[in-house]
Amino acid sequence: MSELILPGEQVPAQHVNLKLGPGLIQSSNVGREGFIISTKAGELKHSANNSRWWIESNARRYVPAPQESVVGVVLARSGENWRVDIGSAHSANLDGLAFEGASKRNRPNLKVGSVLYARVSLAHKDMEPELECFDAQTHKAEGFGELKGGFLVKCSLKMCRLLLDPHHFLLPLLGSRFPLEAATGLNGRVWISTKDVRHTIAISRCIEAVDPDGGGLDEPGVKKLLGTMDL
């Protein structure tokens, strides 16, 4: 069950590899150092193994948190780095070396408008967020990097977390109907790629229909919706 929590409340988050998401910080106050404190009101959530904790709220704007996956759009090049829009209050910085196998002589050739699947490597309220396009432990791409072609769908932050739940019905249901590729960021963006534009439109419409901030459609409702489409 979800637990409602208010700003300033202590959270019983404990794990060997604890990762804090939106709405949670580690307190540095004397006497409370080491405690996990909520910074906003909402529902306290955690992963199945208790390693990831966050506050689910009806926030409209994404607040970056370390180790979260995001879908971003390149805004401009800044020296050897790129400025990337991830839907937060400030654009993020992506180092030209933050890719698998990148070197000073071998860097990705990103253009303005390029879509990226990246991980937040640094997030602080007083600093611009930083991104990386590889797994921090293996330094392999692991699916991160430029997303070529495809279509970008925007949805609520809560919908993105639902899509990242392996037990959620939508993507497996759509994948059983036609081939598709998808990259879901926790910043309210989903990149989808199919071989048929009709399938792309169908996925987009289904995401909008299932989104809790939209129709909130369930699995039978989505199946009925798909039945009305020319697929």
Buried (B, 14 or more C-beta within 10 A) or exposed (E): EEEEBEEEBEBEBEEEEBBBBBBBBEBEEEEEEEBBBBBBBBBBBBEEEBBBBBBBBEBEEBBBBBBBBBBBBBBEBEEEBBBBBBBBEEBBBBBBBBBBEBEEEEBBEBEEEBBBBBBBBBBEEEEBBBBBBBBEEEBEBBEBBBBEEBBBBBBBBBBBBBBBEEEBBBBEBBEEBBEBEBBBBBBBBBBBBBEEEEBBBBBBBBBBBBBEBEBEBEEEBBBEBBEEEEE
